[in-house]
Amino acid sequence: MTGEPRRKRVFRIPFSRRGLRDDVDSELRFHIEGRVEELMSKGLSREQAEREARERFGDVQQIESEVERIDRTTQRRQSFLERATALIGDARYALRGMMRRPLSTTIVVATLALAIGANTAIFTLVDGVLMHPLPTPGLDRLVVIQEDLLGINLHDFQLSPGETYDLIQRKDLFSAITGLAGGSANLTGQGEPQRLGLSRTLGDFFGVFAVHPYLGRVYRPDDSAPGAPHVVVATYAFWQKVLGGDAHAVGRTLALDDTRYELIGVLPADFQYPRSAQLYTPFTLDPVWLTAQRRNSEFITVVARPRDRFSPEQLTSALAVEVSRWARLHGEQYVPTHFDLHTQPFVSYLSGDLRPVLLTLMGAVALVLLIACANVGSLQLVLAAKRAREIAVRAALGAGRATIVRWLLVESLVLAFAGGLLGIAIGAAILRLVSRLNESQYRLLADAHLDSRVLFFSALVALSAAVLFGVVPALRASRVDLNDALKDSSRATSITLSRHRFLQGSVVVQVALTLVLLLASALTVRSLARVLEIDPGFRPESVMTMRINLPRSRYRDNAASAAFYNALDDRLKAIPGFASTGLVAFLPFSGGGDSSPFDLPGRPPLPNEPARHANTQVIEGDYFRAMGIPLLRGRTFGPADAAESENESVIVDEYLAKSFFPNEDPIGKAIIHNNRATIVGVVANVPQEYLGQELHSTIYHYMPRNPWYGGASAVIRSTLPNATVAAMARAAVRDVDPQLPVFDVKSMPERVSASLTPRRLAMFVLLGFAALSLALSVLGIYGIISYSTAQRTREIGIRVALGADPGDVTRLILRSAMTLAGIGVVAGALFFLGVGSVLASVLYGIGPRDPLTIAGGVLLLAAVAFVASYIPARRAARVDPLVAMRAE
Amino acid sequence: MSPPDLDLLRGTLDLLILKTLSWGPMHGLAVLHWIEDVTGQRLQIEEGALYPALHRLEQRGWLDAEWGYTERNRKAKFYRLTAAGRRQLTAELSKWSRYTEAVGLVLAREGSR
């Protein structure tokens, strides 16, 4: 029995569970039966032999199950190994094939890379701005609490310190809540005096954002008790930039607005909110803030983390109950018709006007990806048809359909992988371009960066692209008729009807989606053009501006502030080369502002008149001339207006004049806005924040009489170079007060341009996408038409031989191509009409269904499709019938 | 790979199987017969324990298993030593001889009594 046995291969490790059990079972049975026979040959009875054999063997059941378990593990390991090996083999094969077709491989990889790169870049922005702008865990739970002043039609206002204080007491609603007053302070004693962002916080700021200090400690709510020593916490950026990253900085004293603060901690590098903050200090809640009349000084941004058990609706109704309590305590201003508290997710509050832009771009970039997939998919299908012979050979050698599909899919994956890698590089390059957007209010964009989430997203995009462009062609191509394909390579490439359908569908999809992108970008271009046509109401060219702030510690009263402003105005005026100069409390296009109700004594409300509420402006010097704001009626301020008197002089804007004095001359009319006043002049409307802003009444007060605000901007009109103007103005400020920092030095055109950033971003990105998709679909249409005419060479040859005019042939091909393009255009236009409304929020002065734009886009795309199919059609018509028929 | 000195019995059984199969492919019962013949029945092996050992050695890639037919035309599972198995056998043999040598030295020492 031990000699070389006669063996033949029956099977190896069986794959099914059942087969495996049978296998083990027969092996053990063979053993026991062998033993039984042996023992019987020694003279034992069958019964005795069986008992003896089993005894020697041991517990058959247990051994059987143990062996089975071992085999199952073996099987799992082997099948994994086998599959991995097969996959690597397929990938190698695919790579070799791709190397043999460098041109088509380059086109496919480049197309995918551009689409994946665009997706990576846009997703990075969406992720960084809309999804994870801060490292705070559970950021999506945070809400901003805002108030609507319904009586004067103002929405989404901040809260007053008193209101914030009341909400902080509601521990039952919020697990953490904080109020923030943005602000700034002059830092002295650290080199040049400089202006810093100083945020004053109420409640538990660091708890709401779950920030733990990088160095030292953060302050606790009790640090804000009246009389407690002044403490500040610094951002990482401030610590690095101003304190040089000194490891022993904690404990140092900083002089802010001439008050001494102890630095108690430094925050980690990845936390920066608000954008402008460099230092944080507790807001000392002076009892005066809790009095009824100060409850409408709204300047606190309230951010809270609601307790988990509250749904947004429950929270809103709980806030309504709180407001009704305020109405009982503080009276009329809190009745429901006048006042309303609501919450907004913190993340969407933070992204502000970038949100609709980014969501639009996200949609657009998905379309780019779809176009790229349609494009690559049809190219793959055409290639697969050309490789029908290769596929047939494999099939003849025994590869099943599943094997061929897997082989083609692996090829798609390899292509998508290459495209994905290159795409991430392209995405990173696009982000570098975006990060040049340095305007402070869009730092959020510049800060977005590639991280693991983004890379995961890109991988997902590449994978889904591979499936999208790979699966259908692979399934189609695997249906090869072996006989046909092997007999004759040229016949094998004839397109089947289903394959033809796929190519036609691909043309329609590409044309349709390209039209959508084309229309979207055209609308943003026209919208930006409209915005730029807006008369800003002033002339920003050759105007330099800069800001200064007066620390309250040295400018304790209005007289001191007024004296400073007067002195500065005098010095600026005296500088030769400055054509006109002025000061203004709230420089347009720079953020900030104040507003309050006004009254027109003795004038009952007109029907449909807007709210009697106006932006407050305070100016000095030749502000209107320096800014180029036309004076429409009356006069500007003069020295006489500075005198303390019963009646102040104010200047109003055209909007107020037209809204409240429609058929009269407002000059000389009485108005109450903070003080009793008489209107002495009317100037043109100026938007305070951005071009195309909804108009609001504005009332200008005279600064020498009302130096209400601790800060102002100098406005200088001059033909001198900006740097010269800035240096001369700095010197003038230094002459008046050497300790005052001059900051935010910018020309007015820069400020106006910065306010257009979201529009520009939307326009440039959409234009890029439209151009990319137009190029892709031109290539796609050209390729598909060339291919399908090449398929019809024989038919065309016959037609020409039978006397068809080359023009007829061209027309024949063009007709079928343009039918497809036509379907695509109609589908695209309908699709756009359906989804275009999402664009409404990023457009100005033009509707998303603007007929002219749609007509233009349709015509342009039709023309491009015509050219792309005309060239192959012409070429086909010039075919020599003899050559064409012999080609078969 | 568990060192043979930790699990003497199993390690020994593995070694015996590898060594036996180094003579040529065999099925389980034949392996047992071979060991019995060579040792003159002096080594009692619990027969059932042979199979988990065989399958474990197969899992490690030291044995290859294949169904075939015996001389009497019965279907049986044959095991064959692979190249890796042969290397393993060499390694185990040298370990074994070092081990027995060491044990032998201890046991050969005459007591002082």
Interface residues (C-beta under 8 A of the other chain):
Chain A: M1 T2 G3 E4 P5 R6 R7 K8 R9 V10 F11 R12 I13 D23 S26 E27 L28 F30 H31 G34 R35 R56 F57 G58 D59 V60 Q62 I63 E66 V67 I70 D71 T73 T74 R77
Chain B: W23 G24 P25 M26 H27 G28 L29 A30 H33 W34 E46 E47 G48 A49 Y51 P52 H55 R56 E58 Q59 A65 E66 W67 G68 Y69 T70 E71 R74 K75 A76 K77 F78
